[in-house]
């Protein structure tokens, strides 16, 4: 009898402990604390530079469709800039804005990220060029997120923001432009999202730049991931 009681008690402790750990892991405050530690390590080790590109798996409603269509786990990206002693991510969400780096990291799946940088960043990303990039970015600040991924400046999505800032400031095309028809649109989750966004008029010939196209660019090198 005593053995049974002890066994039940032990199982209960394991379950309660597991639930506590799980709750703590998914607690937004806990995720943010972890992200703050990540940023402290990054800045302490001087691993960040203005103009770095950062990628994550978004937890947004459309993330799964993007991952399935582009065959990549990365569904969101932004540009890292330094402001005084602090770092932030310039990103196209709703609306286009800058987000503190720790909050940006905490917002992604499991707090995971990859940071990439131009292979010849020392030569290309001069102070004048970085100032130009920020000036170009300021023209997009406050604009609405582009839910239909159109190749215009009226609204803008995450990878489009990065691509256009780099192209207009440096002349470099980071990632190959594709057409909507180049993606895998056969999955039911993708079809549902396309129907929701376009109805029966899907612009198959629209220019698109995906997060993975930028991620896979031969102009970039990985500098940090967790």
C-alpha positions in Angstrom: 0.0 0.0 0.0 2.8 2.4 1.0 4.7 1.6 -2.2 1.5 2.4 -4.2 1.1 5.7 -2.5 4.7 6.6 -3.0 4.5 5.6 -6.7 1.4 7.7 -7.2 3.0 10.6 -5.4 6.1 10.4 -7.6 4.0 10.3 -10.8 2.1 13.3 -9.6 5.3 15.2 -8.9 6.6 14.4 -12.4 3.4 15.5 -14.0 3.2 18.8 -12.0 6.9 19.5 -12.6 6.4 18.9 -16.4 3.4 21.1 -16.5 5.3 23.9 -14.7 8.3 23.6 -16.9 6.1 23.6 -20.0 4.1 26.7 -18.7 7.4 28.4 -17.9 8.8 27.6 -21.3 5.8 29.1 -23.2 5.4 32.0 -20.8 6.0 35.2 -22.9 8.0 36.7 -20.0 10.3 33.6 -19.9 10.7 33.7 -23.7 11.6 37.4 -23.5 14.1 36.8 -20.7 15.8 34.1 -22.8 15.9 36.5 -25.8 17.4 39.3 -23.7 20.2 36.8 -22.7 20.7 36.0 -26.4 21.1 39.7 -27.3 23.5 40.3 -24.4 25.7 37.5 -25.6 25.5 38.7 -29.2 26.4 42.3 -28.3 29.0 41.2 -25.7 30.8 39.1 -28.3 30.5 41.8 -30.9 28.6 39.5 -33.3 26.2 42.0 -34.6 26.6 44.7 -37.3 24.4 47.3 -38.9 22.8 45.8 -42.0 22.8 42.2 -40.8 19.8 40.1 -41.9 17.9 38.0 -39.4 15.5 35.1 -40.1 13.0 33.2 -37.9 10.0 30.9 -38.2 7.1 33.2 -37.5 4.1 32.1 -35.4 1.7 34.2 -37.6 -1.4 32.6 -39.2 0.2 32.6 -42.6 3.5 31.2 -41.6 2.6 27.5 -42.4 1.4 28.4 -45.9 4.7 30.3 -46.6 6.8 27.4 -45.3 4.9 24.9 -47.4 4.9 27.0 -50.6 8.6 27.9 -50.4 9.9 24.6 -48.9 11.6 26.4 -46.1 11.2 26.7 -42.3 12.0 30.4 -42.4 9.0 32.5 -42.9 10.0 35.9 -41.6 13.0 38.2 -41.8 14.2 41.7 -41.1 17.2 44.0 -41.0 19.3 44.6 -37.9 20.3 48.2 -37.1 22.0 49.8 -34.1 20.6 52.9 -32.4 22.9 54.1 -29.7 23.7 51.0 -27.6 20.6 49.2 -28.6 19.8 46.9 -31.5 16.5 46.6 -33.3 15.0 44.8 -36.3 13.5 46.9 -39.1 10.6 44.7 -40.4 7.5 44.6 -42.4 4.7 43.5 -40.1 1.5 45.5 -39.5 2.7 48.2 -40.0 6.3 48.4 -41.2 8.3 49.4 -38.1 11.4 48.8 -36.0 11.2 46.2 -33.1 13.7 45.8 -30.3 15.9 42.8 -31.2 15.1 40.8 -28.0 11.3 41.2 -28.5 11.8 40.1 -32.2 13.7 37.0 -31.2 11.1 36.1 -28.5 8.3 36.4 -30.9 9.6 33.6 -33.2 9.1 29.9 -32.8 11.2 28.5 -29.9 13.2 31.8 -29.9 15.3 30.4 -32.8 17.0 32.7 -35.3 19.7 32.8 -38.0 21.8 35.9 -38.7 23.4 36.4 -42.1 25.7 39.1 -43.5 27.1 40.2 -46.8 30.3 38.4 -47.5 31.9 41.7 -48.5 30.1 43.8 -45.9 33.3 45.6 -44.9 33.6 47.0 -48.4 29.9 47.6 -49.2 28.3 48.7 -45.9 30.1 51.9 -45.4 28.6 54.5 -43.0 27.3 56.4 -46.0 25.6 53.3 -47.5 24.1 52.3 -44.1 22.7 55.9 -43.8 21.2 55.5 -47.3 19.7 52.2 -46.4 18.0 53.7 -43.3 16.8 56.7 -45.4 15.2 54.3 -47.9 13.7 52.3 -45.1 12.2 55.4 -43.6 10.1 55.8 -46.7 8.4 52.5 -46.0 8.0 53.1 -42.2 4.3 53.0 -41.2 3.1 51.3 -44.5 0.7 48.4 -44.3 1.8 44.8 -44.6 1.1 43.5 -48.0 -1.2 40.5 -47.6 -1.3 39.8 -51.4 2.5 40.1 -52.0 2.3 42.6 -54.8 5.5 44.1 -56.3 4.6 47.7 -55.5 5.7 50.2 -52.8 2.1 50.9 -51.7 2.2 48.0 -49.2 5.1 45.7 -48.4 6.0 42.3 -47.0 9.1 41.3 -45.0 11.5 39.9 -47.6 10.4 42.5 -50.1 11.4 45.2 -47.7 14.9 43.8 -47.2 15.4 43.2 -51.0 14.3 46.7 -52.0 16.4 48.4 -49.4 19.5 46.6 -50.3 18.9 46.9 -54.1 18.2 50.6 -54.0 21.0 51.4 -51.6 23.8 49.1 -52.9 22.7 47.9 -56.3 22.9 44.3 -55.0 20.0 41.9 -55.5 20.0 39.6 -52.5 18.0 36.6 -53.6 16.5 35.7 -57.0 13.1 37.2 -57.9 10.5 34.5 -58.7 6.9 34.4 -59.9 4.1 33.3 -57.7 3.7 30.3 -60.1 7.2 29.1 -59.1 6.0 28.1 -55.6 4.4 24.9 -54.6 0.7 25.9 -54.3 -0.7 22.3 -54.1 -1.0 21.9 -50.4 -4.5 22.4 -49.0 -3.3 24.9 -46.4 -1.7 26.9 -49.2 -4.8 26.7 -51.4 -7.0 27.9 -48.5 -4.7 30.9 -47.9 -4.5 31.7 -51.6 -8.3 31.6 -51.8 -8.7 33.8 -48.8 -6.3 36.4 -50.2 -7.1 36.3 -54.0 -10.4 34.6 -54.5 -10.3 33.1 -58.0 -7.9 35.7 -59.5 -4.4 34.5 -58.4 -1.7 36.7 -60.0 0.6 33.9 -61.0 3.0 36.2 -62.9 3.5 38.6 -60.0 7.2 39.1 -59.0 7.9 37.7 -55.6 10.9 37.5 -53.3 10.6 34.9 -50.6 12.5 34.8 -47.2 14.3 31.6 -48.3 15.4 33.1 -51.6 17.2 35.8 -49.6 18.4 33.2 -47.0 20.0 31.1 -49.8 21.7 34.0 -51.6 25.3 33.3 -52.4 26.1 36.9 -51.4 25.5 36.1 -47.8 27.3 34.2 -45.1 25.9 32.9 -41.8 27.4 34.6 -38.8 25.2 33.3 -35.9 22.3 31.0 -35.1 20.9 29.4 -32.0 
